[in-house]
């Protein structure tokens, strides 16, 4: 029951979150910092009240370990959102982040000295190829859209290339954080709500580095078109409404993911999150009519084929069907 509830939270929360983020980014492409800050404040406040009992409950995992995890988590969150400032389209953003399996495997081999089966290496090759195809096609679109003077086109492309480098760094850092988190849970046990709180509370001072940008976007959001909120019958600038929806749906999504990490094996969590990304991607393309060529579809299909191969979902389905047939035979 807990697992099913968590899966529903992940799909409903994350897909709704993508929609609200797309609406925010369309009007203000550089709003990544204020979005990240709002998400962190909301989740930290909720955790402070309900998880730590207003700071009276001692953490099960030492705070020094959370400081290390939080440094990585904060870096990943800020860089992923800030990369949207560098001409990175939302579909490419989602596809690129689907490559977490590659990063996890590479760091698992390097740091934990893990060894994998041939099917795992094949799946990673597929995921890598899919991301490469989508990235190259997006690079061509950037070159086309940047046509004009030669200098302007070169600047646009280099600007986009910085965004790709940021996403790559965030991908590897996220994988490293996952390995660190795995070792902590083995040592101290799994405490999803506690980890959720500290991962969002401890980084808050770091947003002082972006205070000017956050303040400027507060002003811009307040100047956006006013709309009437149905229930309270109050007029609110539409960008603040989008931000509120984004924050709530982000909480629902990440709460579901943290519940899954305590209820399921890591492969199951990866599969659920990846399928969620796939549905979010399809919705983003169809609803917002984002540019998506045939080669983008090919790349996306290859990424998710590789992901399904990595998580051994086909083997699991076959095993379940065999088990069902054996029960019928008895």
N, C-alpha and C positions, 0 to 999 in steps of 0.2 A: 504493500500500500504506500509506504514512504517513498519507494523508488518511483512508482507511477506518478505520485504527486510531484516529485522533483522534476520528472521528465516534462510534465505539463507546465510547470513553472518556467523551465528553461525555454520551451518552444514559444509559449504565449508571451513571456516577458521579453525574450531576446528579439523575436520578430517584430514586436511592437516598438522595441527600443530602436531598431534599425530604421523604422519608418520615421520616428520622431527626430532621430539624428540627421536623416536625409533632409527633412524639412528645415532643420536648423542650419545645416551646412549650405543648402541651396541659397539662402539669403545672406548668410554671413560665413563664408568659407574659413575664416580665421578664428572661429568661436571655440576651438578645441579646448583651450585652457579653462574657460568659464564652465563648459559642460563637465569636464573632469572634476573641477573644484566642487560644483554643485552635487555631483554624484557622491563624492567622498564625504562632504559635510552631512548629507542626509543619512548615509549608511552608518557613519560614525556616531551621529546623534541617536539613532535608533538603537545601536549596540550599547552605547553608554547607559541608556535608560533600562533596556530590557535584558541585556546580557551581563553587564558588569554590576548591575544594581546600583547605579550612580557612583561607580568606582569602588564599591565596598567589597566586591568579589575578586579574589586573587587569581591571576592567570595560572592555568595548568602547565603551560609551556613558558619557560623563562623569557622575560621581556627582551633580553639581549639577542635571543634568537629571532624574535619578531622584528627587531630593528634591522637585522640583515635581510630578512625576507621582505620587509616593507620597503627598504631602499631599492630592491630589485622591482617590486610590484609598482611602486610609484614611478620609477623610471620607464617601465614598460607602458603604463597607462598614459603618461604624459606624451611620450614619443609617438605612440600609436595615434592619439588624437591630433597631435601637432603635425603629423605627417600629412593630414588633410589640407594643410596650408600650402602644400607643394604640388599642386595640380594632380593629386592622386584621386581618381574617381572611386566612388563607393564600391562598385563591383570588384575592381582590382584590389581595393583595400581588404575586402572580405576574402577574396581568393588567396591573396598573399598570406593572410593570417591562418588560412587552412593548411599551410605548410608546417604547422607546429610539429607534426609527426616526424618530419625530416630532422628538424632541430633536436627533438627529443632523442632520436636514434643516434645522431652524430655525437651529442654530448654524453649519451649513455655509453657509447663505445670508448670515448676519450677519457671520461671521468670515472665511470663505474666499471670499465673494462668488460662490458657486456658483449655477448656474441649472439647473433640472430640467425634465423633460418633463411634459406634462399628466397622463399616467398616474401619475407620481410624486406630484403634488399630490393627485390623486384618492385614491391609496392612503393618503396621510397623513390626508386627511379621513375615510376609513373607520376607520382606527386610532383617531383622535381620538374619533369618534362611538361606537365600541365601548367605549372606556375610559370615556367619559362615561356611557353607559347603565349599565355595571356599577357605577360609582361612585355614581350616583343610587340604584340599587336597594339597594346596601349601606348608603347613608345612611338609607333608609327602614327597613331592618332594625335599624339602630342606634337609631333613634327608637322603634321598637316595643319593643326589648329594654330601652330606658331608661325605659319607662313606670313611673310611680310618682308621686312628687311632681314638679311642674313644674320646680323648680330642679334636681332630680337628673337629669331627662331632658335639660335644657339643658346641664348639665355633661358628661354622657356624650357628647352630640353634639359639643360643642366639643373634647372630648378626642380624639374620632375625627378631627375636622377638622384638628387639629394633626398627626396621623399622616399625613393626606393631603398636607398642606403639606410634610412631611419627605420623603415619597416623590417629590413633584414636584421639590423641590430636588435630591435625589440623582439623579434622572433627567437633569436638565440638567447637573449636575456630571460625571456619567458620560460624557455626550456630549462635553463639553469635554475631558475626559481622552482620549477616543478620537481627537479631532482633534490634540491635542498629541502623542499616541503615534504617530499617522500621520506627522507631520512629522519626528519623531525617527528613525523607521525609514527614511524617505527619505534622511535625511542620513547616518546611521551604519550602515544595514543592519539586518536583523531578527535579534534575539538573544532568542528567547522564554524560554529557561531562565534567562538572566541577569536579564531583566526580571521574571520570576516571583519570583526570589529577592529582589531589591532592593525590589520592591513590597510584600513581606511582612516583610522584615528591618528596614528603616529606620523603619517606623511603630511598632515595638514600644514605645519609650519613651512614646508617646502614651497607652498603656493605663494609665499611672500615674494619669491623670485619672479612671479608672473602677475603681481598685484596691479601693475599699471595696465597691462593688457586686459585683465579681468574687469577692472574698473571701467575702462573704455567700452567694453562690450556690454556692461551693465547699462551705460548711457544709451548705447545703440539699441539695445533690447527695449528700453523704456520708450524709445521714439518710434517703435514699430507700430503697425496698424492695430488699433484697439478692437477687441471682440467681446461680446457678451458671454459670460460663462453661464450656461443654462440653469444649474442648480441654485447658485447663490445670487444670480441676476446682477452681477457686478461686471463692469467693464475692465478688461485686463489687456495690456499689450500682448499681441499674439505670440511673440517670441518667448515671453515669460511662460505662457501656457504650454508651448512646445517643450520648453526646458523642464517644466514640472512633470510633464508626461514622460519625458526621457529619463528623469531621475527615478521616478517610481518604477518604470519598466526595467531600468537597469538593476534596481534593488531586487525585483522579483526574479530576474534572470540570474544574477550572481548568487542569490540565496539558493536557487535551485541547483546551480552547479556545485556549491559548497556542500549541500545535502547529498548530492550524488557521490561526491568524493568519499563520504563516510559510509554510504550504503552499497556502493558497487565497486567492482574492479576498475582499474585505471583505463583498460581498453574499452569498457562499456561507457565510461564517462567521455572518452575521446570520440567514440562513435556517435553518441547523442549530440555532443557539441558540434561535431562536423556536419551531421544531418541538419541540425538547426541552421548552420551557416548556409547550407545548400538552399533550404527553403527561403531564408532571408535574401539570398542572392537572387533567386528566381523572382521573388516578389519585388525587389528593388528594380530589377530590369523591366518587368512588365508594367508595374504601377507608375514608376517615375520615368519610364521610357529612356533609360540610360543607354548610351551607345554600346552595342554588343554585337560583334560580327560573328560569322560562322566559325572562325578560328577561335574566338573567345569561348563559344559553346564547346568546341572540341577540347580545348584546354581544361575547361571546367569538368567535362565528363571524365577526362583522364585523371584529374586530381581526385575526384570522388571515387573512381574505380580503384585507384591506388589506396585510398583510405579504407575502403571496404575490404580490400585484400589484406591490408595490414592488420585490421581488427579481427580478421578471420571470421567475419560474420557469415560467410557462405558455409564454412565448416560447422558453425554453431547451428545454423538452420537445418543442415543435413542431419546432424546428430539428433536434433529435436524431432525431426520427421521420422528417423529410424526408431527413436524411443517410442513415439506414438504408434508406429506400426507394430512394434513388439508387444506393446500393451494390448492392442486390438487382437493380436494373434493368441495371446494368453486367454 
